[in-house]
Amino acid sequence: MLKILYSHKVKQDLKSISDFIAQDSPIYSIKTVQSIQKTIALLSEFPYIWKTIDWSIREVIETKYRYKIVYEVSKIAVTILSVYKYQNTWE
């Protein structure tokens, strides 16, 4: 299992997501961030099964609330680089 590291930007991203949703629903704010963190936790064990952006940069979509998680894989860790709302242009 690889270690999960969060960039400073991601900590800000998660706080912004939480704060924005909490304006309407504190409960969904917590549930959304927990769902994102659950998806991130999977990367520790399965970092290579999601879409490649660049040779070491990958992305995964948190499916329940539709957030894109961009991350980098090294030999010892998965570094979460960005989390943002996924906008599928096909919908």
mmCIF file as gemmi writes it, N, C-alpha and C atoms, coordinates in Angstrom:
data_model
loop_
_atom_site.group_PDB
_atom_site.id
_atom_site.type_symbol
_atom_site.label_atom_id
_atom_site.label_alt_id
_atom_site.label_comp_id
_atom_site.label_asym_id
_atom_site.label_entity_id
_atom_site.label_seq_id
_atom_site.pdbx_PDB_ins_code
_atom_site.Cartn_x
_atom_site.Cartn_y
_atom_site.Cartn_z
_atom_site.occupancy
_atom_site.B_iso_or_equiv
_atom_site.pdbx_formal_charge
_atom_site.auth_seq_id
_atom_site.auth_asym_id
_atom_site.pdbx_PDB_model_num
ATOM 1 N N . MET Axp A 1 ? 0.824 -1.183 0 1 0 ? 1 A 1
ATOM 2 C CA . MET Axp A 1 ? 0 0 0 1 0 ? 1 A 1
ATOM 3 C C . MET Axp A 1 ? 0.871 1.25 0 1 0 ? 1 A 1
ATOM 4 N N . LEU Axp A 2 ? 0.468 2.207 -0.803 1 0 ? 2 A 1
ATOM 5 C CA . LEU Axp A 2 ? 1.197 3.468 -0.885 1 0 ? 2 A 1
ATOM 6 C C . LEU Axp A 2 ? 0.636 4.479 0.112 1 0 ? 2 A 1
ATOM 7 N N . LYS Axp A 3 ? 1.492 5.371 0.539 1 0 ? 3 A 1
ATOM 8 C CA . LYS Axp A 3 ? 1.09 6.444 1.433 1 0 ? 3 A 1
ATOM 9 C C . LYS Axp A 3 ? 0.311 7.491 0.625 1 0 ? 3 A 1
ATOM 10 N N . ILE Axp A 4 ? -0.695 8.101 1.241 1 0 ? 4 A 1
ATOM 11 C CA . ILE Axp A 4 ? -1.457 9.173 0.598 1 0 ? 4 A 1
ATOM 12 C C . ILE Axp A 4 ? -0.971 10.51 1.143 1 0 ? 4 A 1
ATOM 13 N N . LEU Axp A 5 ? -0.599 11.414 0.232 1 0 ? 5 A 1
ATOM 14 C CA . LEU Axp A 5 ? -0.167 12.759 0.6 1 0 ? 5 A 1
ATOM 15 C C . LEU Axp A 5 ? -1.132 13.755 -0.043 1 0 ? 5 A 1
ATOM 16 N N . TYR Axp A 6 ? -1.44 14.822 0.685 1 0 ? 6 A 1
ATOM 17 C CA . TYR Axp A 6 ? -2.319 15.866 0.173 1 0 ? 6 A 1
ATOM 18 C C . TYR Axp A 6 ? -1.508 17.127 -0.086 1 0 ? 6 A 1
ATOM 19 N N . SER Axp A 7 ? -1.622 17.686 -1.28 1 0 ? 7 A 1
ATOM 20 C CA . SER Axp A 7 ? -0.986 18.974 -1.537 1 0 ? 7 A 1
ATOM 21 C C . SER Axp A 7 ? -1.739 20.051 -0.755 1 0 ? 7 A 1
ATOM 22 N N . HIS Axp A 8 ? -1.09 21.176 -0.538 1 0 ? 8 A 1
ATOM 23 C CA . HIS Axp A 8 ? -1.73 22.286 0.171 1 0 ? 8 A 1
ATOM 24 C C . HIS Axp A 8 ? -2.989 22.73 -0.582 1 0 ? 8 A 1
ATOM 25 N N . LYS Axp A 9 ? -2.921 22.721 -1.903 1 0 ? 9 A 1
ATOM 26 C CA . LYS Axp A 9 ? -4.068 23.113 -2.729 1 0 ? 9 A 1
ATOM 27 C C . LYS Axp A 9 ? -5.279 22.21 -2.47 1 0 ? 9 A 1
ATOM 28 N N . VAL Axp A 10 ? -5.048 20.93 -2.314 1 0 ? 10 A 1
ATOM 29 C CA . VAL Axp A 10 ? -6.156 20.002 -2.096 1 0 ? 10 A 1
ATOM 30 C C . VAL Axp A 10 ? -6.825 20.26 -0.744 1 0 ? 10 A 1
ATOM 31 N N . LYS Axp A 11 ? -6.041 20.562 0.245 1 0 ? 11 A 1
ATOM 32 C CA . LYS Axp A 11 ? -6.631 20.893 1.547 1 0 ? 11 A 1
ATOM 33 C C . LYS Axp A 11 ? -7.552 22.104 1.41 1 0 ? 11 A 1
ATOM 34 N N . GLN Axp A 12 ? -7.129 23.086 0.624 1 0 ? 12 A 1
ATOM 35 C CA . GLN Axp A 12 ? -7.964 24.257 0.357 1 0 ? 12 A 1
ATOM 36 C C . GLN Axp A 12 ? -9.184 23.874 -0.475 1 0 ? 12 A 1
ATOM 37 N N . ASP Axp A 13 ? -8.981 23.008 -1.489 1 0 ? 13 A 1
ATOM 38 C CA . ASP Axp A 13 ? -10.093 22.552 -2.332 1 0 ? 13 A 1
ATOM 39 C C . ASP Axp A 13 ? -11.183 21.894 -1.48 1 0 ? 13 A 1
ATOM 40 N N . LEU Axp A 14 ? -10.785 20.975 -0.605 1 0 ? 14 A 1
ATOM 41 C CA . LEU Axp A 14 ? -11.754 20.258 0.221 1 0 ? 14 A 1
ATOM 42 C C . LEU Axp A 14 ? -12.487 21.201 1.177 1 0 ? 14 A 1
ATOM 43 N N . LYS Axp A 15 ? -11.769 22.155 1.725 1 0 ? 15 A 1
ATOM 44 C CA . LYS Axp A 15 ? -12.408 23.133 2.612 1 0 ? 15 A 1
ATOM 45 C C . LYS Axp A 15 ? -13.402 23.991 1.827 1 0 ? 15 A 1
ATOM 46 N N . SER Axp A 16 ? -13.022 24.418 0.628 1 0 ? 16 A 1
ATOM 47 C CA . SER Axp A 16 ? -13.921 25.224 -0.207 1 0 ? 16 A 1
ATOM 48 C C . SER Axp A 16 ? -15.173 24.442 -0.596 1 0 ? 16 A 1
ATOM 49 N N . ILE Axp A 17 ? -14.997 23.186 -0.962 1 0 ? 17 A 1
ATOM 50 C CA . ILE Axp A 17 ? -16.133 22.33 -1.302 1 0 ? 17 A 1
ATOM 51 C C . ILE Axp A 17 ? -17.06 22.196 -0.102 1 0 ? 17 A 1
ATOM 52 N N . SER Axp A 18 ? -16.473 21.895 1.04 1 0 ? 18 A 1
ATOM 53 C CA . SER Axp A 18 ? -17.251 21.73 2.268 1 0 ? 18 A 1
ATOM 54 C C . SER Axp A 18 ? -17.988 23.014 2.642 1 0 ? 18 A 1
ATOM 55 N N . ASP Axp A 19 ? -17.303 24.13 2.621 1 0 ? 19 A 1
ATOM 56 C CA . ASP Axp A 19 ? -17.916 25.413 2.977 1 0 ? 19 A 1
ATOM 57 C C . ASP Axp A 19 ? -19.055 25.78 2.038 1 0 ? 19 A 1
ATOM 58 N N . PHE Axp A 20 ? -18.86 25.551 0.75 1 0 ? 20 A 1
ATOM 59 C CA . PHE Axp A 20 ? -19.884 25.896 -0.237 1 0 ? 20 A 1
ATOM 60 C C . PHE Axp A 20 ? -21.154 25.07 -0.028 1 0 ? 20 A 1
ATOM 61 N N . ILE Axp A 21 ? -20.992 23.771 0.124 1 0 ? 21 A 1
ATOM 62 C CA . ILE Axp A 21 ? -22.15 22.889 0.3 1 0 ? 21 A 1
ATOM 63 C C . ILE Axp A 21 ? -22.822 23.15 1.651 1 0 ? 21 A 1
ATOM 64 N N . ALA Axp A 22 ? -22.032 23.441 2.668 1 0 ? 22 A 1
ATOM 65 C CA . ALA Axp A 22 ? -22.569 23.67 4.02 1 0 ? 22 A 1
ATOM 66 C C . ALA Axp A 22 ? -23.492 24.876 4.085 1 0 ? 22 A 1
ATOM 67 N N . GLN Axp A 23 ? -23.368 25.791 3.139 1 0 ? 23 A 1
ATOM 68 C CA . GLN Axp A 23 ? -24.276 26.937 3.111 1 0 ? 23 A 1
ATOM 69 C C . GLN Axp A 23 ? -25.733 26.488 2.987 1 0 ? 23 A 1
ATOM 70 N N . ASP Axp A 24 ? -25.952 25.395 2.248 1 0 ? 24 A 1
ATOM 71 C CA . ASP Axp A 24 ? -27.297 24.86 2.059 1 0 ? 24 A 1
ATOM 72 C C . ASP Axp A 24 ? -27.58 23.636 2.925 1 0 ? 24 A 1
ATOM 73 N N . SER Axp A 25 ? -26.53 22.821 3.133 1 0 ? 25 A 1
ATOM 74 C CA . SER Axp A 25 ? -26.752 21.576 3.866 1 0 ? 25 A 1
ATOM 75 C C . SER Axp A 25 ? -25.463 21.103 4.544 1 0 ? 25 A 1
ATOM 76 N N . PRO Axp A 26 ? -25.337 21.355 5.824 1 0 ? 26 A 1
ATOM 77 C CA . PRO Axp A 26 ? -24.148 20.88 6.544 1 0 ? 26 A 1
ATOM 78 C C . PRO Axp A 26 ? -23.993 19.359 6.492 1 0 ? 26 A 1
ATOM 79 N N . ILE Axp A 27 ? -25.105 18.646 6.472 1 0 ? 27 A 1
ATOM 80 C CA . ILE Axp A 27 ? -25.034 17.184 6.426 1 0 ? 27 A 1
ATOM 81 C C . ILE Axp A 27 ? -24.438 16.716 5.098 1 0 ? 27 A 1
ATOM 82 N N . TYR Axp A 28 ? -24.907 17.275 3.975 1 0 ? 28 A 1
ATOM 83 C CA . TYR Axp A 28 ? -24.368 16.886 2.672 1 0 ? 28 A 1
ATOM 84 C C . TYR Axp A 28 ? -22.934 17.364 2.489 1 0 ? 28 A 1
ATOM 85 N N . SER Axp A 29 ? -22.581 18.414 3.161 1 0 ? 29 A 1
ATOM 86 C CA . SER Axp A 29 ? -21.199 18.877 3.143 1 0 ? 29 A 1
ATOM 87 C C . SER Axp A 29 ? -20.283 17.789 3.697 1 0 ? 29 A 1
ATOM 88 N N . ILE Axp A 30 ? -20.657 17.251 4.832 1 0 ? 30 A 1
ATOM 89 C CA . ILE Axp A 30 ? -19.871 16.18 5.467 1 0 ? 30 A 1
ATOM 90 C C . ILE Axp A 30 ? -19.877 14.925 4.605 1 0 ? 30 A 1
ATOM 91 N N . LYS Axp A 31 ? -21.049 14.544 4.109 1 0 ? 31 A 1
ATOM 92 C CA . LYS Axp A 31 ? -21.159 13.329 3.289 1 0 ? 31 A 1
ATOM 93 C C . LYS Axp A 31 ? -20.335 13.443 2.01 1 0 ? 31 A 1
ATOM 94 N N . THR Axp A 32 ? -20.34 14.608 1.397 1 0 ? 32 A 1
ATOM 95 C CA . THR Axp A 32 ? -19.582 14.807 0.159 1 0 ? 32 A 1
ATOM 96 C C . THR Axp A 32 ? -18.089 14.668 0.408 1 0 ? 32 A 1
ATOM 97 N N . VAL Axp A 33 ? -17.58 15.338 1.404 1 0 ? 33 A 1
ATOM 98 C CA . VAL Axp A 33 ? -16.141 15.267 1.699 1 0 ? 33 A 1
ATOM 99 C C . VAL Axp A 33 ? -15.756 13.843 2.11 1 0 ? 33 A 1
ATOM 100 N N . GLN Axp A 34 ? -16.597 13.168 2.866 1 0 ? 34 A 1
ATOM 101 C CA . GLN Axp A 34 ? -16.317 11.781 3.246 1 0 ? 34 A 1
ATOM 102 C C . GLN Axp A 34 ? -16.26 10.87 2.021 1 0 ? 34 A 1
ATOM 103 N N . SER Axp A 35 ? -17.156 11.092 1.063 1 0 ? 35 A 1
ATOM 104 C CA . SER Axp A 35 ? -17.157 10.285 -0.149 1 0 ? 35 A 1
ATOM 105 C C . SER Axp A 35 ? -15.892 10.528 -0.978 1 0 ? 35 A 1
ATOM 106 N N . ILE Axp A 36 ? -15.474 11.784 -1.059 1 0 ? 36 A 1
ATOM 107 C CA . ILE Axp A 36 ? -14.225 12.107 -1.76 1 0 ? 36 A 1
ATOM 108 C C . ILE Axp A 36 ? -13.051 11.427 -1.065 1 0 ? 36 A 1
ATOM 109 N N . GLN Axp A 37 ? -13.003 11.506 0.255 1 0 ? 37 A 1
ATOM 110 C CA . GLN Axp A 37 ? -11.906 10.891 1.007 1 0 ? 37 A 1
ATOM 111 C C . GLN Axp A 37 ? -11.908 9.369 0.88 1 0 ? 37 A 1
ATOM 112 N N . LYS Axp A 38 ? -13.08 8.783 0.78 1 0 ? 38 A 1
ATOM 113 C CA . LYS Axp A 38 ? -13.188 7.334 0.587 1 0 ? 38 A 1
ATOM 114 C C . LYS Axp A 38 ? -12.59 6.924 -0.762 1 0 ? 38 A 1
ATOM 115 N N . THR Axp A 39 ? -12.884 7.705 -1.791 1 0 ? 39 A 1
ATOM 116 C CA . THR Axp A 39 ? -12.306 7.439 -3.111 1 0 ? 39 A 1
ATOM 117 C C . THR Axp A 39 ? -10.791 7.602 -3.073 1 0 ? 39 A 1
ATOM 118 N N . ILE Axp A 40 ? -10.321 8.64 -2.403 1 0 ? 40 A 1
ATOM 119 C CA . ILE Axp A 40 ? -8.877 8.863 -2.274 1 0 ? 40 A 1
ATOM 120 C C . ILE Axp A 40 ? -8.215 7.698 -1.542 1 0 ? 40 A 1
ATOM 121 N N . ALA Axp A 41 ? -8.866 7.172 -0.527 1 0 ? 41 A 1
ATOM 122 C CA . ALA Axp A 41 ? -8.301 6.044 0.223 1 0 ? 41 A 1
ATOM 123 C C . ALA Axp A 41 ? -8.077 4.824 -0.672 1 0 ? 41 A 1
ATOM 124 N N . LEU Axp A 42 ? -8.94 4.621 -1.661 1 0 ? 42 A 1
ATOM 125 C CA . LEU Axp A 42 ? -8.769 3.502 -2.6 1 0 ? 42 A 1
ATOM 126 C C . LEU Axp A 42 ? -7.463 3.602 -3.387 1 0 ? 42 A 1
ATOM 127 N N . LEU Axp A 43 ? -7.002 4.825 -3.588 1 0 ? 43 A 1
ATOM 128 C CA . LEU Axp A 43 ? -5.784 5.029 -4.371 1 0 ? 43 A 1
ATOM 129 C C . LEU Axp A 43 ? -4.555 4.427 -3.699 1 0 ? 43 A 1
ATOM 130 N N . SER Axp A 44 ? -4.607 4.281 -2.4 1 0 ? 44 A 1
ATOM 131 C CA . SER Axp A 44 ? -3.503 3.676 -1.664 1 0 ? 44 A 1
ATOM 132 C C . SER Axp A 44 ? -3.233 2.252 -2.147 1 0 ? 44 A 1
ATOM 133 N N . GLU Axp A 45 ? -4.312 1.525 -2.429 1 0 ? 45 A 1
ATOM 134 C CA . GLU Axp A 45 ? -4.185 0.135 -2.859 1 0 ? 45 A 1
ATOM 135 C C . GLU Axp A 45 ? -4.238 -0.05 -4.373 1 0 ? 45 A 1
ATOM 136 N N . PHE Axp A 46 ? -4.968 0.824 -5.049 1 0 ? 46 A 1
ATOM 137 C CA . PHE Axp A 46 ? -5.19 0.663 -6.492 1 0 ? 46 A 1
ATOM 138 C C . PHE Axp A 46 ? -4.891 1.956 -7.257 1 0 ? 46 A 1
ATOM 139 N N . PRO Axp A 47 ? -3.661 2.425 -7.223 1 0 ? 47 A 1
ATOM 140 C CA . PRO Axp A 47 ? -3.379 3.725 -7.841 1 0 ? 47 A 1
ATOM 141 C C . PRO Axp A 47 ? -3.321 3.71 -9.37 1 0 ? 47 A 1
ATOM 142 N N . TYR Axp A 48 ? -3.153 2.535 -9.963 1 0 ? 48 A 1
ATOM 143 C CA . TYR Axp A 48 ? -2.901 2.483 -11.405 1 0 ? 48 A 1
ATOM 144 C C . TYR Axp A 48 ? -4.108 2.103 -12.256 1 0 ? 48 A 1
ATOM 145 N N . ILE Axp A 49 ? -5.273 1.916 -11.662 1 0 ? 49 A 1
ATOM 146 C CA . ILE Axp A 49 ? -6.382 1.421 -12.484 1 0 ? 49 A 1
ATOM 147 C C . ILE Axp A 49 ? -7.242 2.526 -13.081 1 0 ? 49 A 1
ATOM 148 N N . TRP Axp A 50 ? -6.964 3.782 -12.767 1 0 ? 50 A 1
ATOM 149 C CA . TRP Axp A 50 ? -7.755 4.866 -13.324 1 0 ? 50 A 1
ATOM 150 C C . TRP Axp A 50 ? -7.015 5.583 -14.44 1 0 ? 50 A 1
ATOM 151 N N . LYS Axp A 51 ? -7.689 6.459 -15.093 1 0 ? 51 A 1
ATOM 152 C CA . LYS Axp A 51 ? -7.229 7.119 -16.315 1 0 ? 51 A 1
ATOM 153 C C . LYS Axp A 51 ? -5.915 7.895 -16.128 1 0 ? 51 A 1
ATOM 154 N N . THR Axp A 52 ? -5.023 7.721 -17.108 1 0 ? 52 A 1
ATOM 155 C CA . THR Axp A 52 ? -3.748 8.427 -17.122 1 0 ? 52 A 1
ATOM 156 C C . THR Axp A 52 ? -3.895 9.745 -17.877 1 0 ? 52 A 1
ATOM 157 N N . ILE Axp A 53 ? -3.378 10.828 -17.278 1 0 ? 53 A 1
ATOM 158 C CA . ILE Axp A 53 ? -3.316 12.122 -17.946 1 0 ? 53 A 1
ATOM 159 C C . ILE Axp A 53 ? -1.932 12.284 -18.545 1 0 ? 53 A 1
ATOM 160 N N . ASP Axp A 54 ? -0.945 11.965 -17.754 1 0 ? 54 A 1
ATOM 161 C CA . ASP Axp A 54 ? 0.462 12.018 -18.14 1 0 ? 54 A 1
ATOM 162 C C . ASP Axp A 54 ? 1.08 10.748 -17.576 1 0 ? 54 A 1
ATOM 163 N N . TRP Axp A 55 ? 2.334 10.49 -17.808 1 0 ? 55 A 1
ATOM 164 C CA . TRP Axp A 55 ? 2.902 9.211 -17.393 1 0 ? 55 A 1
ATOM 165 C C . TRP Axp A 55 ? 2.81 8.962 -15.891 1 0 ? 55 A 1
ATOM 166 N N . SER Axp A 56 ? 2.833 9.988 -15.053 1 0 ? 56 A 1
ATOM 167 C CA . SER Axp A 56 ? 2.693 9.769 -13.612 1 0 ? 56 A 1
ATOM 168 C C . SER Axp A 56 ? 1.465 10.462 -13.023 1 0 ? 56 A 1
ATOM 169 N N . ILE Axp A 57 ? 0.755 11.223 -13.833 1 0 ? 57 A 1
ATOM 170 C CA . ILE Axp A 57 ? -0.433 11.947 -13.372 1 0 ? 57 A 1
ATOM 171 C C . ILE Axp A 57 ? -1.679 11.192 -13.842 1 0 ? 57 A 1
ATOM 172 N N . ARG Axp A 58 ? -2.597 10.974 -12.92 1 0 ? 58 A 1
ATOM 173 C CA . ARG Axp A 58 ? -3.818 10.232 -13.216 1 0 ? 58 A 1
ATOM 174 C C . ARG Axp A 58 ? -5.025 10.952 -12.64 1 0 ? 58 A 1
ATOM 175 N N . GLU Axp A 59 ? -6.196 10.462 -13.014 1 0 ? 59 A 1
ATOM 176 C CA . GLU Axp A 59 ? -7.426 11.044 -12.475 1 0 ? 59 A 1
ATOM 177 C C . GLU Axp A 59 ? -8.458 9.959 -12.218 1 0 ? 59 A 1
ATOM 178 N N . VAL Axp A 60 ? -9.298 10.217 -11.245 1 0 ? 60 A 1
ATOM 179 C CA . VAL Axp A 60 ? -10.408 9.325 -10.919 1 0 ? 60 A 1
ATOM 180 C C . VAL Axp A 60 ? -11.609 10.217 -10.609 1 0 ? 60 A 1
ATOM 181 N N . ILE Axp A 61 ? -12.795 9.713 -10.943 1 0 ? 61 A 1
ATOM 182 C CA . ILE Axp A 61 ? -14.02 10.441 -10.65 1 0 ? 61 A 1
ATOM 183 C C . ILE Axp A 61 ? -14.682 9.801 -9.43 1 0 ? 61 A 1
ATOM 184 N N . GLU Axp A 62 ? -14.931 10.611 -8.419 1 0 ? 62 A 1
ATOM 185 C CA . GLU Axp A 62 ? -15.728 10.161 -7.275 1 0 ? 62 A 1
ATOM 186 C C . GLU Axp A 62 ? -17.154 10.124 -7.808 1 0 ? 62 A 1
ATOM 187 N N . THR Axp A 63 ? -17.762 8.967 -7.807 1 0 ? 63 A 1
ATOM 188 C CA . THR Axp A 63 ? -18.988 8.764 -8.583 1 0 ? 63 A 1
ATOM 189 C C . THR Axp A 63 ? -20.274 9.271 -7.938 1 0 ? 63 A 1
ATOM 190 N N . LYS Axp A 64 ? -20.355 9.309 -6.633 1 0 ? 64 A 1
ATOM 191 C CA . LYS Axp A 64 ? -21.624 9.687 -5.992 1 0 ? 64 A 1
ATOM 192 C C . LYS Axp A 64 ? -21.946 11.167 -6.183 1 0 ? 64 A 1
ATOM 193 N N . TYR Axp A 65 ? -20.963 12.027 -5.94 1 0 ? 65 A 1
ATOM 194 C CA . TYR Axp A 65 ? -21.199 13.474 -6.041 1 0 ? 65 A 1
ATOM 195 C C . TYR Axp A 65 ? -20.472 14.113 -7.229 1 0 ? 65 A 1
ATOM 196 N N . ARG Axp A 66 ? -19.755 13.295 -7.987 1 0 ? 66 A 1
ATOM 197 C CA . ARG Axp A 66 ? -19.114 13.711 -9.249 1 0 ? 66 A 1
ATOM 198 C C . ARG Axp A 66 ? -17.991 14.736 -9.071 1 0 ? 66 A 1
ATOM 199 N N . TYR Axp A 67 ? -16.976 14.343 -8.313 1 0 ? 67 A 1
ATOM 200 C CA . TYR Axp A 67 ? -15.785 15.176 -8.167 1 0 ? 67 A 1
ATOM 201 C C . TYR Axp A 67 ? -14.608 14.472 -8.825 1 0 ? 67 A 1
ATOM 202 N N . LYS Axp A 68 ? -13.82 15.248 -9.541 1 0 ? 68 A 1
ATOM 203 C CA . LYS Axp A 68 ? -12.62 14.713 -10.182 1 0 ? 68 A 1
ATOM 204 C C . LYS Axp A 68 ? -11.445 14.883 -9.219 1 0 ? 68 A 1
ATOM 205 N N . ILE Axp A 69 ? -10.682 13.816 -9.062 1 0 ? 69 A 1
ATOM 206 C CA . ILE Axp A 69 ? -9.5 13.804 -8.204 1 0 ? 69 A 1
ATOM 207 C C . ILE Axp A 69 ? -8.293 13.564 -9.098 1 0 ? 69 A 1
ATOM 208 N N . VAL Axp A 70 ? -7.387 14.512 -9.125 1 0 ? 70 A 1
ATOM 209 C CA . VAL Axp A 70 ? -6.171 14.408 -9.934 1 0 ? 70 A 1
ATOM 210 C C . VAL Axp A 70 ? -5.03 14.082 -8.972 1 0 ? 70 A 1
ATOM 211 N N . TYR Axp A 71 ? -4.233 13.079 -9.338 1 0 ? 71 A 1
ATOM 212 C CA . TYR Axp A 71 ? -3.183 12.631 -8.428 1 0 ? 71 A 1
ATOM 213 C C . TYR Axp A 71 ? -1.941 12.179 -9.187 1 0 ? 71 A 1
ATOM 214 N N . GLU Axp A 72 ? -0.842 12.116 -8.456 1 0 ? 72 A 1
ATOM 215 C CA . GLU Axp A 72 ? 0.433 11.67 -9.011 1 0 ? 72 A 1
ATOM 216 C C . GLU Axp A 72 ? 0.892 10.446 -8.238 1 0 ? 72 A 1
ATOM 217 N N . VAL Axp A 73 ? 1.395 9.458 -8.965 1 0 ? 73 A 1
ATOM 218 C CA . VAL Axp A 73 ? 1.859 8.228 -8.339 1 0 ? 73 A 1
ATOM 219 C C . VAL Axp A 73 ? 3.382 8.158 -8.416 1 0 ? 73 A 1
ATOM 220 N N . SER Axp A 74 ? 4.012 7.879 -7.284 1 0 ? 74 A 1
ATOM 221 C CA . SER Axp A 74 ? 5.45 7.607 -7.256 1 0 ? 74 A 1
ATOM 222 C C . SER Axp A 74 ? 5.635 6.211 -6.659 1 0 ? 74 A 1
ATOM 223 N N . LYS Axp A 75 ? 6.864 5.804 -6.471 1 0 ? 75 A 1
ATOM 224 C CA . LYS Axp A 75 ? 7.125 4.471 -5.925 1 0 ? 75 A 1
ATOM 225 C C . LYS Axp A 75 ? 6.67 4.324 -4.474 1 0 ? 75 A 1
ATOM 226 N N . ILE Axp A 76 ? 6.607 5.433 -3.744 1 0 ? 76 A 1
ATOM 227 C CA . ILE Axp A 76 ? 6.292 5.343 -2.32 1 0 ? 76 A 1
ATOM 228 C C . ILE Axp A 76 ? 4.985 6.027 -1.909 1 0 ? 76 A 1
ATOM 229 N N . ALA Axp A 77 ? 4.405 6.847 -2.796 1 0 ? 77 A 1
ATOM 230 C CA . ALA Axp A 77 ? 3.23 7.606 -2.374 1 0 ? 77 A 1
ATOM 231 C C . ALA Axp A 77 ? 2.329 7.986 -3.538 1 0 ? 77 A 1
ATOM 232 N N . VAL Axp A 78 ? 1.106 8.296 -3.171 1 0 ? 78 A 1
ATOM 233 C CA . VAL Axp A 78 ? 0.141 8.9 -4.078 1 0 ? 78 A 1
ATOM 234 C C . VAL Axp A 78 ? -0.078 10.312 -3.549 1 0 ? 78 A 1
ATOM 235 N N . THR Axp A 79 ? 0.202 11.306 -4.384 1 0 ? 79 A 1
ATOM 236 C CA . THR Axp A 79 ? 0.011 12.698 -3.982 1 0 ? 79 A 1
ATOM 237 C C . THR Axp A 79 ? -1.228 13.24 -4.671 1 0 ? 79 A 1
ATOM 238 N N . ILE Axp A 80 ? -2.185 13.677 -3.877 1 0 ? 80 A 1
ATOM 239 C CA . ILE Axp A 80 ? -3.411 14.239 -4.409 1 0 ? 80 A 1
ATOM 240 C C . ILE Axp A 80 ? -3.119 15.688 -4.786 1 0 ? 80 A 1
ATOM 241 N N . LEU Axp A 81 ? -3.328 16.02 -6.051 1 0 ? 81 A 1
ATOM 242 C CA . LEU Axp A 81 ? -2.966 17.335 -6.572 1 0 ? 81 A 1
ATOM 243 C C . LEU Axp A 81 ? -4.135 18.307 -6.66 1 0 ? 81 A 1
ATOM 244 N N . SER Axp A 82 ? -5.336 17.777 -6.952 1 0 ? 82 A 1
ATOM 245 C CA . SER Axp A 82 ? -6.479 18.662 -7.14 1 0 ? 82 A 1
ATOM 246 C C . SER Axp A 82 ? -7.774 17.877 -6.985 1 0 ? 82 A 1
ATOM 247 N N . VAL Axp A 83 ? -8.796 18.559 -6.476 1 0 ? 83 A 1
ATOM 248 C CA . VAL Axp A 83 ? -10.144 17.998 -6.386 1 0 ? 83 A 1
ATOM 249 C C . VAL Axp A 83 ? -11.102 19.095 -6.825 1 0 ? 83 A 1
ATOM 250 N N . TYR Axp A 84 ? -11.958 18.778 -7.797 1 0 ? 84 A 1
ATOM 251 C CA . TYR Axp A 84 ? -12.917 19.772 -8.264 1 0 ? 84 A 1
ATOM 252 C C . TYR Axp A 84 ? -14.151 19.098 -8.85 1 0 ? 84 A 1
ATOM 253 N N . LYS Axp A 85 ? -15.233 19.848 -8.958 1 0 ? 85 A 1
ATOM 254 C CA . LYS Axp A 85 ? -16.489 19.322 -9.476 1 0 ? 85 A 1
ATOM 255 C C . LYS Axp A 85 ? -16.316 18.934 -10.934 1 0 ? 85 A 1
ATOM 256 N N . TYR Axp A 86 ? -16.722 17.712 -11.256 1 0 ? 86 A 1
ATOM 257 C CA . TYR Axp A 86 ? -16.604 17.181 -12.601 1 0 ? 86 A 1
ATOM 258 C C . TYR Axp A 86 ? -17.811 17.604 -13.426 1 0 ? 86 A 1
ATOM 259 N N . GLN Axp A 87 ? -17.552 18.214 -14.57 1 0 ? 87 A 1
ATOM 260 C CA . GLN Axp A 87 ? -18.608 18.621 -15.489 1 0 ? 87 A 1
ATOM 261 C C . GLN Axp A 87 ? -18.473 17.811 -16.766 1 0 ? 87 A 1
ATOM 262 N N . ASN Axp A 88 ? -19.306 16.821 -16.908 1 0 ? 88 A 1
ATOM 263 C CA . ASN Axp A 88 ? -19.289 15.984 -18.1 1 0 ? 88 A 1
ATOM 264 C C . ASN Axp A 88 ? -19.984 16.735 -19.234 1 0 ? 88 A 1
ATOM 265 N N . THR Axp A 89 ? -19.274 16.968 -20.316 1 0 ? 89 A 1
ATOM 266 C CA . THR Axp A 89 ? -19.845 17.721 -21.438 1 0 ? 89 A 1
ATOM 267 C C . THR Axp A 89 ? -20.856 16.898 -22.231 1 0 ? 89 A 1
ATOM 268 N N . TRP Axp A 90 ? -20.961 15.611 -21.974 1 0 ? 90 A 1
ATOM 269 C CA . TRP Axp A 90 ? -21.892 14.754 -22.704 1 0 ? 90 A 1
ATOM 270 C C . TRP Axp A 90 ? -23.265 14.75 -22.078 1 0 ? 90 A 1
ATOM 271 N N . GLU Axp A 91 ? -23.398 15.252 -20.885 1 0 ? 91 A 1
ATOM 272 C CA . GLU Axp A 91 ? -24.697 15.208 -20.191 1 0 ? 91 A 1
ATOM 273 C C . GLU Axp A 91 ? -25.547 16.384 -20.583 1 0 ? 91 A 1
